[in-house]
């Protein structure tokens, strides 16, 4: 029976292999993206084989309809994926089916809208979404080293709570990186922030791939032509990433710093320590995060309490 066939026995599996090679060779996507997108293609083939109870080949792929696309996403939702993951799954599925349509020389498959996110009061970006934004911006960059740069900057904003201007103002003087980073903030005030291993590794990969050498008095993060990286470039990368991931407009580079603070406070950080990490001149600037955290607790209460 078809249901007993292994994935590799479906003829469409060869199409998925060709697409995987195309992503690396022609699109120059990262290893992480290639692995994730190829997994989506394999899941879709397996789903179609069970849904139609037949072998899945190229004609089957290009004949897929909107109802089947929705059914596939529903199955993935039942597996527990969130909005950002569902949006990336949809993006991968579109790319794979468009590639299949190109091989068959037919029109692209029907487009399906991504998951919607309800608008509401400002809220921090979830840890998963913060990382997804950094990964997506890096994966979708026009050049591999630019992708490594964008990912490093965004992880730095979320992982260390930097303002975007503070990140783009860093120079090669911070190298070699250690467990902490000295940052110059507003009014030339310096502070020391911890550097997570993942963030340090991302910055080091960026520096290694950069076409220009990084000396002590040169920018750590370079623009495409070698000059200092403009914060607007990162803002544009985030706007594009949040659109692909179907995240709300409040998802900005500054929201990553905001999330850093809120998540630390939610895990027990005291206000004085948080004030130092953020570089706030006064404690009143930091106290805004207590209101945000209280709002989150009220949301949890209203959603969970049977009498709420």
N, C-alpha and C positions, 0 to 999 in steps of 0.2 A: 504493500500500500504506500501511497505517496507520503503519508504521515510518518512512515518509518524510515524514509530516506534521510541520509545525513545532509547537512547543508551543502557540502561540496558536490553532492550529486545533482543539485539543481544547476542547469546550464547558466542561470543568471549569476552564479557564484563567480564565473570567469569575468563577467562584466564588472562585478564588484572588485575583483583583483585588478583589472585594467584601470578602474577609477582610482583605486588606492595608489597605483603607480603614477597616474596622472597628477594626483595631488602633490606628490613629492617632487616629481620631475618637472612638471610644467607650472604648477601653481606655487611651488616652493613653500608648502605649508609645513608647520612644525611637526615633529614626531608625535607630540601630544594630540594635535588636531587630526592627523592622519589616522592614528589609532582609534580616536573617538568616532570619527566619521565612518571609518570602515566598519566599526562595530554596529553603527546604525544601519548601514547597508545590509549587513548580514542579518540583523534582526528583522528588517523589512522583508527580506527574501523568505526567511523562516515563517514569518507571519502570513505572507501571501500563500505559501505552500499549504499551510494548515487551513487558511480561510477559504481557498478555492479548491482544496483537495486535488491538486494537480501539480505537475512539474512547473517550476517558475523559470521562464526563459526570457529573452529580450522582448519578444512581442507581449508577454505578460506584463513586464515592467512598464512599457509605454502605453499599455491599455488600462492602467490603474485609474480608478475614478475617485472623486472627492469623498464618497462615502467610505471607501476603503482606507483612504488617508486618515480620515477622522477615527475610524475604528482602530487603526494602528496606534494613533496617539492616545486613544482611550486606554488601550492595553498598557501603554507606557505610564500613563497617569496612575493606573491601578497598581503599578509596580512601585509607586511612591515618589516619582520625580516631581520637582517643583516647576515654577513658571520659567525660570532661567534655563533649566535643563531641558524642559519641553521645547523652548524656543530654539535651543541649539540642535536638538533632535530634528526639529522641523527644517532648520537650515541645512543640515546634513542630508536629509531626505530629499529636499528640493535639488540640491547639487547633484546627488546621485541619479535622480530621475531625469534631470536635464542632460546629464552626461549620456545616459542610456538613450534618450531621444535623439541626441546628436549622432550616436552610432547607428540608430535605425533610420536616420534622416526623416524624422517626423516632427510635428509640432511639440513643444514642451508640454509637460503634464499640467493639469489644472493647479492653480495656486490656492493655498489654504492659509487663511489668516492665522497669525500666531496667538498665543494666549494673551488675554487682556489683564491688565493690572489695575485694580481700583484706585482712583485718586483719593487722597485724603490728606490729613495733616502731616507735616514733615516727620519722617521716621528714619532711623539709621538704616543703612544698607546691611543686609544680613551678611555674615561671614562668607557663606557660599557664593552669594551674588558679587561680593567684593572681589573675590578671587576669579569668578567667572568673567567679570569685566576686564580684569587685567589679562587673563588668558585670551579672551576674544579679541581685544585690541591688539595684542601681540600677534595672534594668529592671522589676523586680517590685514596686517600692514603690507605695503607694497614690496618691501624688501626685508629679508630675514633679520638683518642687524637693526633695522628700524623697529621691527616687532619686539626684539629683545630689549631695546631701549624703552619702548612704551610700557612693556610689561614691568620692567624694573622700576620705572617712575611710579606707576600706579600701586605696585606692591609697597613701595616706600611710603606713599601717602597713607595707606591703610595700616601697614605694619608698624609705622613709627609715628604716625600722626602729624606729618609735616604739612605745611601749607604748600601749594603748588609752586609759589615763587621761591620758597626755601629750597625745594628739591632741585629746581632748575638753576639755582644759584650755586650749587655745590661745585667744587673744583677738584682737581686731581690731588689736592692736598689731603683729602680724606683717605687716600690710598697709602698703604694697604689697609683694607677694612678689618675691623676687629669686632668685638662684641657690642661696642657702642659707637655713636656717631656724634660729632660736635656740629651743631646747627646754629647758624646766625639768623635770628628772626627779626621781628619789628624793632625799630629803634636800636639796631645793631646789638641787640641782646643775644648772648650765646647761651645755649643749653645743651645738655647731654641727653641723648635718647638711646634706648636699647635697640640693637639691630638683630632681628630674628635671623636664624641660619638660612631660611628660605629667601628672605629679602637680600641678605648678603650674597647668596649664590646667584640671584637674578642680576644684581648689579655687576658682579664679577663676570658673568657671561656677557653682559652688555659691553663692558669695557674691552673684553677679549675680542669681540666681534666687530667693534667700532673700526672703521677704516682709518681713523686718525689716532695718533698717539695722544695720551693724556698726561700732560705735565702738571706740576703743582699749581701753576697759575692759569691753566686752561680749564674750560667747563668740563665737568664730569659727563654730562649728557649733551651730545652734539645734535645740531640740526642736520638735515640731509646734506647740506653743502659744507658742513664743517663748523659753522658758527655756533653760538650759544643756542640751546633749544628754547623756543618760545613757548610759554605756558598755553598759548592759544592752540598750538599743535596738539597738546595733550587733551585740551578741552574738546577739540573736534573729534579726536579718537574715542573719547568717552561718549560723546553724542551718538556716534555711529554704532558703538558697541551696545549702548542701551537700547537703540532701535532694533538691532538684531536680536537682542535678548528679551525684548518686550518689557523693559523696565521703565518705571515712571520718570518724568522729566526732572524730578528732584535728585536723580542719580547723577551727581556731578563730581569732579575731582575733590571739591571741598567736602562733599558728603562722605568721602572716604575718611577724611580726617575726623569729621563729626562722628562717624561710626566707630573709629578707633577709641575715641573718648567715651562714647556711650557704652561700648562693650566692656571696656576696662572698669567703668563705674559699676556696671551690672555684675561684674565678677569680684567686687569687693574693694576696688581701689579707693583710697581716700581722696578728698577734694584737693588737699594741699599737694599731694604727689602728682595728681592729674594736672594741677595748675603748672607745676614745673615741667612736666612732659610736653604740655601744649605751648608753653612759653607765654602764658597769659600774664599781663602786668598786674591784674587784680583778681582776687578770688571771685568777685561778682561775675566776671566773664565766664568762669568755669562752672558756676552754680546753675547755669542754664541747662546743663546736662542732667541735673537732678530732676528737673521738670520733665525732660524727655523720657527718662527712665520711669518716672511715675506714670506717665501717659501709657507706656508700654505695659506696666503692671495692671493698670485699669483695663486695658484691652484684654489681657489674659483673664482678669476677673470676670469681665462681662461675657467672655466667650465660654468660660468654664463653670461659673457658678449657676446652679439650677434656678436660683431666685433672681438672678441679675436681669 
